[in-house]
Amino acid sequence: MTPRAALLLFLPALLSACQDQQARQQNAELGRRVAALEAEVKALRAERPHTLTVDAVTTVTVRAAAQNCALELARTLEQYRQDSLEHRYPSRTEMEFPDACKNQNVNWQNLSHQAYDFQVLGQDGKPLAKQAGP
């Protein structure tokens, strides 16, 4: 075999070996990058607050609805007082509840011509919001 023929046979093997070495290096680098990204994702997940449960979201929503009812009812009472010639709050029979209080349980502590005090109760009977005036 001539040296030229030997070189032609040896050259592809040499190039193939170089390519294999380069591919191994690239795979190793990609493996390191993937491991670093996975570690970063794991750290970010550990830092973020726990995912809210359906019960937690429901509790927040119920409390917000109760607070909205309490605020709207207090506004309604104050508006009635401002519009009243006697500058008084309505009696229970004159009371008109705002839409925000639909399906809410309002527990009156006091409703007189000069003052009001009420709580919005949850299904368990515990107060979720309250307002009093003046």
C-alpha positions as CSV (number, residue, x, y, z in Angstrom):
1,M,0.0,0.0,0.0
2,T,1.3,3.4,-1.0
3,P,1.7,6.1,1.6
4,R,-0.9,8.1,-0.2
5,A,-3.4,5.3,-0.1
6,A,-2.6,4.7,3.6
7,L,-3.2,8.4,4.3
8,L,-6.5,8.3,2.5
9,L,-7.6,5.4,4.6
10,F,-6.2,6.8,7.8
11,L,-7.6,10.4,7.3
12,P,-11.3,9.5,7.6
13,A,-10.7,7.4,10.7
14,L,-8.8,10.4,12.2
15,L,-11.6,12.8,11.3
16,S,-14.2,10.5,12.7
17,A,-12.2,10.2,15.9
18,C,-12.0,14.0,16.1
19,Q,-15.7,14.3,15.5
20,D,-16.5,11.7,18.1
21,Q,-14.3,13.7,20.6
22,Q,-16.1,16.9,19.7
23,A,-19.5,15.3,20.0
24,R,-18.6,14.0,23.4
25,Q,-17.5,17.4,24.5
26,Q,-20.7,19.0,23.2
27,N,-22.8,16.4,24.9
28,A,-21.0,16.9,28.2
29,E,-21.4,20.7,27.9
30,L,-25.1,20.3,27.1
31,G,-25.4,17.9,30.1
32,R,-23.8,20.6,32.4
33,R,-26.2,23.3,31.1
34,V,-29.3,21.1,31.5
35,A,-28.2,20.3,35.1
36,A,-27.6,24.0,35.8
37,L,-31.0,24.9,34.4
38,E,-32.7,22.1,36.4
39,A,-31.0,23.4,39.6
40,E,-32.2,26.9,38.8
41,V,-35.8,25.8,38.3
42,K,-35.7,23.8,41.5
43,A,-34.4,26.9,43.4
44,L,-37.1,29.1,41.9
45,R,-39.8,26.6,42.8
46,A,-38.5,26.5,46.4
47,E,-38.6,30.3,46.6
48,R,-42.1,30.9,45.3
49,P,-45.1,30.7,47.7
50,H,-47.1,27.5,47.8
51,T,-49.7,27.2,45.2
52,L,-53.1,28.2,46.4
53,T,-55.7,25.5,47.0
54,V,-59.3,25.7,45.9
55,D,-60.3,26.0,49.6
56,A,-57.9,29.0,50.1
57,V,-59.2,30.7,47.0
58,T,-62.8,30.1,48.1
59,T,-62.1,31.5,51.5
60,V,-60.5,34.7,50.1
61,T,-63.5,35.1,47.7
62,V,-66.1,34.6,50.4
63,R,-64.3,37.1,52.7
64,A,-64.0,39.7,49.9
65,A,-67.7,39.3,49.0
66,A,-68.6,39.8,52.7
67,Q,-66.3,42.9,53.0
68,N,-67.8,44.3,49.7
69,C,-71.3,43.8,51.2
70,A,-70.4,45.5,54.4
71,L,-68.9,48.5,52.6
72,E,-71.8,48.8,50.2
73,L,-74.4,48.5,53.0
74,A,-72.6,51.2,55.0
75,R,-72.6,53.5,51.9
76,T,-76.3,52.8,51.5
77,L,-77.0,53.7,55.1
78,E,-74.9,56.9,54.9
79,Q,-76.6,57.9,51.6
80,Y,-80.0,57.4,53.2
81,R,-79.0,59.5,56.2
82,Q,-77.7,62.3,53.9
83,D,-80.9,62.3,51.8
84,S,-83.1,62.1,54.8
85,L,-84.8,65.4,56.0
86,E,-84.3,64.3,59.6
87,H,-80.7,63.1,58.9
88,R,-81.4,59.7,60.3
89,Y,-80.7,56.1,59.3
90,P,-83.5,53.9,57.9
91,S,-85.5,51.6,60.1
92,R,-85.4,47.9,59.3
93,T,-88.6,48.1,57.3
94,E,-87.2,51.0,55.3
95,M,-83.9,49.3,54.7
96,E,-83.0,48.5,51.1
97,F,-80.0,46.2,50.8
98,P,-77.5,46.7,48.0
99,D,-76.9,44.0,45.4
100,A,-73.6,43.2,47.0
101,C,-75.5,41.9,50.0
102,K,-77.6,39.5,48.0
103,N,-77.1,36.0,49.4
104,Q,-75.2,37.5,52.4
105,N,-76.2,37.0,56.1
106,V,-76.3,40.4,57.7
107,N,-76.5,40.3,61.5
108,W,-77.7,43.6,63.0
109,Q,-76.2,44.5,66.4
110,N,-77.8,47.9,66.3
111,L,-79.9,49.9,63.8
112,S,-81.4,53.1,65.2
113,H,-82.1,56.4,63.7
114,Q,-78.7,57.7,64.9
115,A,-76.4,54.7,64.7
116,Y,-75.9,51.3,63.1
117,D,-73.7,48.3,63.8
118,F,-73.8,45.1,61.8
119,Q,-71.7,42.0,60.9
120,V,-71.7,40.0,57.7
121,L,-71.6,36.3,58.7
122,G,-70.2,33.3,56.9
123,Q,-72.1,30.1,56.5
124,D,-70.6,28.9,59.7
125,G,-72.0,31.9,61.6
126,K,-68.7,33.5,62.1
127,P,-68.2,37.2,61.3
128,L,-66.4,37.9,58.1
129,A,-66.9,41.7,58.0
130,K,-68.4,44.4,60.1
131,Q,-69.3,48.1,60.0
132,A,-70.6,50.6,62.5
133,G,-71.5,54.2,62.3
134,P,-71.1,57.0,63.2
